[in-house]
Amino acid sequence: MAVSQQPDEWQDALTEAFCVLLGKSLREFDPDASYAVYYSCSDLAIELFKAGFDAGPLARGEIVHPPFPTIPVLGSLLEGWHHFAAHWSIDLGRSAFYAGDPGDGAAIGLPELDTGLLGVELGRILTERSLTPRKIRKAYPEIEFRVHTDGTLFDAMRAITGTMRGPDHLFPLSPGHGVDREWHQRLGAVTHPGLRDHLRHFCRTENSARSDGAFYLGTEDPGFEPPRPVLAAWQVGEAQSWSAVVQVP
């Protein structure tokens, strides 16, 4: 096995790659701002509420870490619906929950869900009203999971690109075809070969990303409710799953 790069070399490689993806140097972004990663998957949300889970971690605003001992079903679903999300830590308290369609929350006696709730707020309501997650599944709740990072843009980009575990956990470019032509060319500027292939795998055409890797949306809003400015976003599968980096207050 090849020896892993030293941490400073790996950080330099990531910084170079993130500048390519973002279209400008990390130094050009506000260093005093906070940045966050969100992940959403409609099918995962449906399965999560259908399976049911303890609302306690929501009410306590827990940050849950792999293998998610207090909400194990979440770990299983993340592993099944995303390439590396099961290796993220999730801030349940600051994740956002809202009804699938306006009025669906009111229809089940939870009108607050129509305007959206933070996880900690939803957890407290469920506890106070003696409701279980399964009882509100008919509102088809959507979830914008807040991925736990240190608040820097660098750490947000590490999380969203799946490079947070280091150079020994990169994806190969397989299959070798199906990469978006423009991003195949742009990512040629990434000097680390393994990282270059990893990012090309996640910059496929929309059609190729239906079965492999992901489709890079750039700064396009992938589906936030309500819409918000985005720095970088990806779409996975049949567009039912997305992740995005945003600047937060």
Secondary structure as GFF3:
##gff-version 3
##sequence-region A 1 249
A	DSSP	alpha_helix	7	22	.	.	.	ID=ss1
A	DSSP	three_ten_helix	26	28	.	.	.	ID=ss2
A	DSSP	beta_strand	34	41	.	.	.	ID=ss3
A	DSSP	alpha_helix	42	51	.	.	.	ID=ss4
A	DSSP	alpha_helix	56	59	.	.	.	ID=ss5
A	DSSP	beta_strand	63	64	.	.	.	ID=ss6
A	DSSP	alpha_helix	72	81	.	.	.	ID=ss7
A	DSSP	three_ten_helix	85	87	.	.	.	ID=ss8
A	DSSP	beta_strand	90	98	.	.	.	ID=ss9
A	DSSP	alpha_helix	104	107	.	.	.	ID=ss10
A	DSSP	alpha_helix	112	115	.	.	.	ID=ss11
A	DSSP	beta_strand	117	118	.	.	.	ID=ss12
A	DSSP	alpha_helix	119	128	.	.	.	ID=ss13
A	DSSP	three_ten_helix	133	139	.	.	.	ID=ss14
A	DSSP	beta_strand	142	147	.	.	.	ID=ss15
A	DSSP	alpha_helix	153	161	.	.	.	ID=ss16
A	DSSP	three_ten_helix	167	169	.	.	.	ID=ss17
A	DSSP	alpha_helix	181	186	.	.	.	ID=ss18
A	DSSP	three_ten_helix	187	189	.	.	.	ID=ss19
A	DSSP	alpha_helix	193	201	.	.	.	ID=ss20
A	DSSP	three_ten_helix	208	210	.	.	.	ID=ss21
A	DSSP	beta_strand	215	218	.	.	.	ID=ss22
A	DSSP	beta_strand	232	236	.	.	.	ID=ss23
A	DSSP	beta_strand	241	248	.	.	.	ID=ss24
###
